[in-house]
Amino acid sequence: MIATVKKTKNRVISAKDIVRDYHITYQTVNHYTDFGLLPVLAKKGNVRFYDKDLVAKRLKEIKLLMNEGYSLRLIRKKLIGI
């Protein structure tokens, strides 16, 4: 796993960086992760790494669908089919 993070360093983003870059709370990142909307790419110690492109795409889609009135459960079904 650690080698994967090093090889794709410019394509991964940590939960801490998601909070900073996208102005959402750490609890929101945890909730989206637990709910299956933001899959963890790799983990190093207590730090979770996510696919940078997927995070950008998913957070944009989540925001758009929430603004349209969709619940998080329906958003998950729409985005990942669960």
C-alpha positions in Angstrom: 0.0 0.0 0.0 2.7 2.5 0.9 4.5 1.9 -2.4 1.2 2.6 -4.2 0.9 6.0 -2.4 4.5 6.9 -3.3 4.0 5.9 -7.0 0.8 7.9 -7.4 1.6 10.8 -5.0 0.4 13.5 -7.4 -2.8 11.6 -8.0 -3.8 11.1 -4.3 -5.2 13.4 -1.7 -5.4 12.9 2.0 -8.6 13.4 4.1 -6.9 16.5 5.7 -6.3 18.0 2.2 -9.8 17.3 1.2 -11.1 19.3 4.2 -8.7 22.2 3.3 -9.3 22.2 -0.5 -13.0 21.6 -0.6 -14.1 23.5 2.5 -16.0 20.6 4.1 -15.6 19.2 7.6 -13.6 16.2 8.5 -16.8 14.6 9.8 -18.3 15.0 6.3 -15.3 13.3 4.7 -15.7 10.4 7.3 -19.4 10.2 6.6 -19.0 10.1 2.8 -16.2 7.5 3.3 -18.3 5.3 5.6 -21.3 5.7 3.3 -19.2 4.5 0.3 -19.2 7.7 -1.7 -15.5 8.3 -1.2 -13.5 5.1 -1.4 -10.1 4.9 0.3 -7.3 4.2 -2.2 -4.6 3.5 0.4 -3.9 4.0 4.1 -0.6 4.8 5.8 -0.9 4.8 9.6 -4.0 6.9 10.4 -3.8 8.8 7.2 -6.3 7.8 4.4 -5.5 8.6 0.8 -8.1 9.0 -1.9 -8.0 9.3 -5.7 -7.8 13.0 -6.4 -9.8 13.0 -9.6 -12.5 10.8 -8.2 -12.9 13.0 -5.1 -13.2 16.2 -7.2 -15.8 14.4 -9.4 -17.8 12.9 -6.6 -17.9 16.0 -4.4 -19.1 18.1 -7.4 -21.8 15.5 -8.1 -22.9 15.2 -4.5 -23.2 19.0 -4.2 -25.2 19.3 -7.4 -27.6 16.4 -6.4 -28.0 17.7 -2.9 -28.9 21.2 -4.3 -31.6 19.4 -6.4 -33.0 17.9 -3.2 -31.7 14.3 -3.4 -31.0 12.6 -0.1 -27.6 11.1 0.5 -29.1 7.6 0.2 -30.5 8.4 -3.2 -27.2 10.1 -4.2 -25.3 6.9 -3.3 -27.7 4.8 -5.3 -27.4 7.1 -8.3 -23.6 7.4 -8.2 -22.5 3.9 -7.2 -25.7 1.8 -7.5 -25.9 0.6 -3.9 
